[in-house]
Amino acid sequence: MENKLIQAADSIPTLIKNTHLNVTLQGWPAAVTAIALFGSGVIIYALKVTHPNKSYAMEDSYDAVKAT
């Protein structure tokens, strides 16, 4: 079993080298895709900036017990 895993691991670089992914979008589908990708990044950043991560320890939670 171990020998088969080693053989499979040795073939991964060849598999990656011979794998090609071609994506072509033209016209309005490309514009919609670009707007959706960049817009989602802007929205995620805006949410992160306007809602900073606040952690509240509840009375009997694991963090509150661990801190004592």
Secondary structure as UniProt FT lines:
FT   HELIX           2..17
FT   HELIX           28..50
FT   TURN            59..60
FT   HELIX           62..67
//
